Amino acid sequence: MCGITAYRGPTAAASRARNALERLEYRGYDSAGIAARRPDGSTMHARTLSGVAALAVVVGEEPADATTAAIGHTRWATHGEVSEANAHPLEDCGGRLYVVHNGIIDNADALRARLVGAGHRFATGVDSEVIVHLVEQAQRPGVGLGDALADAVTHLSGSWAVVVLDARSGALAATAHGSPLICAEAGGGTFFASDVGAIAPEVDEFRVLEDDDVVEVDAAGPRWHRSGGSCRPRGLWPVPRTALLASTGRHRDHMGNEIDEQPLIARRVLEALSPGIADGRLWRGLGLPSLDGIDRVAVLGCGTSLHAGRAVAGVFSRLGGMPTRTLVASEVAHEVWEPRTLVIAISQSGETADVLRALDSLPPRHGTVLALTNNTSSTLARRSDAVIDCLAGPKVGVAATKTFIAQVLTGVCVALSGLAAADRGDSACVDADLRALAATPDAVAAALDTWRGPCAQLAADHARASGFLFLGRGAGLVYAAEGALKLKELSYRWAEAHPAGELKHGPLALVTTGTPVFVVDNGDPRLDVDIAEVTARGGRVIRIGERVLNVGGVALHLPRTGPSWGPLESVIPLQMFARELALRLHRNVDKPRNLAKSVTVS
Ligand code: F6R
C-alpha cells in the first residue's frame, strides 16, 4: 500500500524522508517520489518507477543535503495508471505546493471538474491531485498552510492521510481521516509517517493523528489544531521495541529470512505470554470479561490473519466447547450479532480497512473487542477494548509468514488463559494442549530442517504444474487453506483448498495424472480414504505431518490427536514450497504482483 514520510528540521530532510521510504518499501508499491525544499528556496522534485533506491541518486546529488523540509511517498496505484507522472508528490499549478496522499477520494471527479472550471491545470489522472489544487485555492494572504489544508479537506469525501509541503516557506501541514498518520519530534526536527516502522530508528515516541486533526510545522515547531481552533497534541506512544527487529539471515529475499525466523518468534511469544496462561493472569490483565459471561466468540480478519483466526477459534470451540464463529471481515456487514459476543479482530497491520469497517458494523453495546495485532498503536488497536501485541517485529515481505505463526500463538495463549480463568475445558485436554504449545518452537524448527531439501526438490518437480490442490480435515484444514493462499500469491499458479471430505463432491474432477495434491495430515484416519481417491486417479499426494513408524520395512501410519489449534508446524513446508516454486519461476517473492501490505482500502 501507499506509504508517507515527511520531515522538517535543521538539515538532511530529503535524506531522512528517503531513508524512511526505504523502511516503508515492505508495504508494496509501484512508484516512489520525493519533494524537498533547498535553503535557497528552490525545490527538488523527483519521481521514479525504479524503486526507492533510485531516489538515492537524486538525493545524493544534493550538496551535503542541506534541505530543511521534505515529503516522500511510495504509491500503490488504485486510481490512475502506474506512471512517473502519477507518482506522488503531486504539484499545484504554481509549483509551490506539493502533496502526498494515502487513501481514496470518492468525489475526486466532481472536484476535478469544479477546479478545472476555476482555472486549475491538472497534470495527472489520480484522485489525489484534487487535494493540492484545493489547498492552492484555499491559500490566501493571512491563511496559514494548516488552515488552508483544513479548508481543503472539508470538500473531500473518502479517506486520507495527507502531508503538504509549501516549498516557498518550507512549512509542512498534515491531516488524516480514516487513514493512519503519525507525528514525532526528535533532534530539533518533526517527522510524519504513515507507519511507525518508517521512523523507528530516529525517534523514541510518537503521536497518532486522530481523524481531522491538523498539524502544521514551521520555524516555530509543530502546532496542532482542529476545525479552526488549536488543540493539545495527542498523547505519546513509545516506539514498540519490536519495530526495529527486522528479520535478517542468509537469504537474499526477506521472505526466506522471515520463514527461517519463525522458531525464534515462537519462542519470543511463548516467553512473553505463557507464564500468564495457567492462572488466567494474561486474560484478566487484558481487562477481558470472564468467558462465563460470554455466549459466543466471533473471530474476524482477512487473508492470512483470518486463517490465524480460524486456528485460534479452535481453542474456544474444540477445547472450551464455546459457540465460535470465524468471519471474513469484508462480509461482516450483514451479520446478525448476538449480545454477549466477544469479538477478536486479527490484523497484522491493524490498518486493514475491511477489518475497521467490520467493527463499524457492530451494534452499540455489542460486547468486547479484543485486537490481536502487530501494531499496538494502529487504528484497530485504538478502537478496541483490549489489545494484544503479536510480537512478530516488522515484516518486510508482503506475504505473511512469521506474522501468521505469531498471531496463532498469541491468540492461542490468550484463549488458553481465558479458559483457565473461567475454569473451562477438560483438564487432560488442557494439559495436552499446554504441552503441545511449549513444544511448538522445536516443532517449527524441526519442520524447517526436515523440509528444506524436500521443498526445493518438490518445486523442481512441479515447476510446470498449472494448478494445485490442498486438502485437510478438522483442525488441519486451515493450514491447507493457508498453504493454497501462499502458493497462489507467490507463484501466480492456481491453488485451491478444500475439506478433504468434499473431494468426491466436485474437486476430484480436477485430479488427473500428476496433479499435485498437498494433504495436511492432522491424524484424522479418514484422510487415508481421501488420499486413496486421489492416487487412484494418478494424482501426486504430498502428505504433510504424517507420523510413520517403520516396522521391519513396513510403514505404519500412527494416529495422533493434535492440539485444538491444529498442526501449526505444517504451515512451514507449505510456506517453503510456495517460496521455492516462486523463486524457480523468477517471481519477486517479497513483492508479489498486484498485492500490498496493509490494505488500507476496502
Ligand atoms: C497474505 C497476506 C494477506 C493479509 C491480509 C490481512 O500473505 O499477507 O492476506 O494477511 O491482507 O492483512 P492484515 O493482517 O494487515 O489485516
Boltz pocket constraint, residues with backbone or C-beta under 6 A from the ligand:
constraints:
  - pocket:
      binder: B
      contacts: [[A, 302], [A, 303], [A, 304], [A, 305], [A, 306], [A, 346], [A, 347], [A, 348], [A, 349], [A, 350], [A, 351], [A, 352], [A, 355], [A, 398], [A, 399], [A, 400], [A, 401], [A, 485], [A, 489], [A, 596], [A, 598], [A, 599]]
      max_distance: 6.0
